[in-house]
Amino acid sequence: MKAIGSIYLSWRKGKGSRRKIVGLIKKNATSGVRFSYLQKGVLEAQKEGFTPYTDFPDTTKVYSENVLEIFGQRLIKTERPDINKYLDFWAIDTKFKDDKYYLLAYTQGMLSTDNFEFLADFHPTKKLCFISEICGLSNAKVESGTLISGDKLSYKLETDNPKDSFAVKIFKGEKPLGYVKMIHSKIFYKKLKSPLKITVKSVDQNSSVNRVFIEISF
């Protein structure tokens, strides 16, 4: 659990649209788990049709009751027969399989029915390993067959990127592929004792590459 800082709530209009960071989930021993909206992100997202999370309709309020219970409804049920496959894909330590905060951080709480995602601000720890995703694939026009599971990728910090001050560009050889997801990319800018590694976890492709999940680890 030491690897997980705050969890940010992101929203985007649809596939290919840029994510907006609209909320923040914080957890500490004294205050428990609290959720609040981030006004700058909310205002930007509203221009693209954003509406608040159904159970948290007031964008000016700090919510402290049933936060994990409500967001936890997005998580897979641990009694499912394929639970071990699920835990393995998301690099989840089985001793935390019933911890909703941990699971939201590691699985991103993604659903096919809305455009919300939960992005954890990870801290560098000795055995850090989490799953993220390459963004901007459509702009890079990555051809089918370019990537396979297990490929080792390189990266470059784009400190002068005007859209994201924590931008991390990903490459296979000399070929640019896209970027590490925002918020997840912040780990690359922290004080690290050794370089992070990026490995292809899985690829969704047909005539072109549609989606690439990556493993980020030491």
BELGI-V690505 format. One line per field, one symbol per residue. ss: DSSP state (H for helix, E for strand, L for the rest). phi: phi as a letter, one per 40 degrees, with the letter a starting at -180 (. if undefined). burial: + if it has 9 or more other ideal C-beta (glycine too) atoms within 8 Angstrom, else -. A space follows every 50 residues. Layout:
ss->???
phi->???
burial->???
This chain:
ss->LLLEEEEEEEELLLLLLLLEEEEEEEEELLLEEEEEELHHHHHHHHLLLL LLLLLLLLLLLEELLLHHHHHHHHLLLLLLLLHHHHHHHLLLLHHHLLLH HHHHHHHLLLLLLLLEEEEEEELLLLLLEEEEEEELHHHHLLELLLLLLL LEEEEEEELLLLLLLLEEEEEELLEEEEEELLLHHHHHHLLLLLLLEEEE EEEEELLEEEEEEEEEEL
phi->.ccbccbccbaacidgcccbcbaabbbacccgbbbacbcccccccccbhc bcddcbcccbcccbbfccccccccccccccccccccccdcfccccbcbcc cccccccgfcbccabcabbcccbcbdbdaabbacbgccccfccdgcbbdg dcbbaacbcbcccacbcbcbbbgcccbibcddgdccdccccbcaccbbbc cabbabcaccabcbbbac
burial->--++-+++++++------++++++++------++++++--++-++--+-+ -+---+------++--++-+++--+-------+--++-++++---++--+ +++++++-+------+++++++++---+-++++++-+--+-+---++--- +-+++-++-----+-+++++++----++++++++++++-------+++++ +-+-+--++--+++++++
